[in-house]
Amino acid sequence: MSRQFHSCLTVGCVCYVNALPFSIGLSQAPGVSLQTDTPSNLVSKLLSKEIDYALTSVIAKFSSPLHQVSFFGIAAYQKILSVNLHATPQFFAKEAPRIAATKESRSSIALMRILCKNLWKIPFPSITLLSSKEILDQVELYDALLLIGDTALRHQIIPGFQTYDLVASWYDLTSKPFVFAGVLSYSSTVPLQLQQGFFSSLHYFQDHREEIWRKAAALLKLPESLMQQYYSLCRYELSEEDFAGLQLFENYYDKLPRQTEHPNHV
C-alpha cells in the first residue's frame, strides 16, 4: 500500500532550538512520527521519500519538485541572532578572501552570496564547507566564518571578527523579513492531522513560552534572557509580508551564477 494511505505521517523538523515551538508539540501529535535533523538532511530525506513532510529550509523548493504546503514556518524581521557572518577587518577589502561556512543549510550560503553581490558589492569569496566544530577549531585560517543555528547562538562573539547578523543585512538590502523554513513535501497538500499538529504546537508555545525558554536555555547552556529575546525575533506563522520577502529571495537567488553552486549543500 502506498505511504500516502498510511494513518501515521512521517514528519521531519529542524533540530535547532528555533524549531522547539513546533517539535515539542509534533512529537506528541496523534498520527505523526517525528524525526528531527539538520535542514540539509531533512531535504535529502524528503527527496528520497523517507519522510512525508518536513519543516526545513525553504530554498529547497526553488530547484526541486518539493512544494511549500503551509503558512507555518520560521521567519525573522530585521534580526535573528542565529545566522551570523563573522568577518575580519580585511574580509571586505581582500581580492580573494577565504570563508569557512557551515554544511548544515544552503539557505545561509545563498543569502550570503546575495548580500555579497547586491549589498556589499564584493566578489563571492572562496568557500570551504565544514562542520561547525571544524570551523571553530580553525578560525585563524579564514577571513570570515558563517555559523547558523544553535552554534551561532552559542558563539555570538568570536575574538578578532566582527559579527554581522545576516537577517539584519538582508533587511538593509530589501526592508523585508527573511524566511528560513517552511513545511515542504512532494505532495501539494497538507493533511488535516498535520495542520492540526502545527496549530496545537504553536498554541502550546504561546501558552507556555517560559517553559520553552527554560528548555532551550538548558539545552544550549545559555541565559534564559537570551532565549526570551531570541524567540521574540522568530515568526512562526508566515504573513503576506513574509511571503513577499521569500519571493524576493527567490528572485535574487535565480540571478546568482549557477557555476559556483554547491549541489550537495542543501
Secondary structure by P-SEA (a helix, b strand, c coil): ccccccccccccccccccccccaaaaaaccccbbbbbcaaaaaaaaaacccccccccccccccccccccccbbbbbccccccbbbbbccccccccbbbbbbbcccaaaaaaaaaaacccccccccbbbbbcaaaaaaccccccbbbbccaaaaaccccccbbbbcaaaaaaacccbbbbccccccccccccaaaaaaaaaaaaaaaacaaaaaaaaaaaacccaaaaaaaaaaccccccaaaaaaaaaaaaaaaaccccccccccc
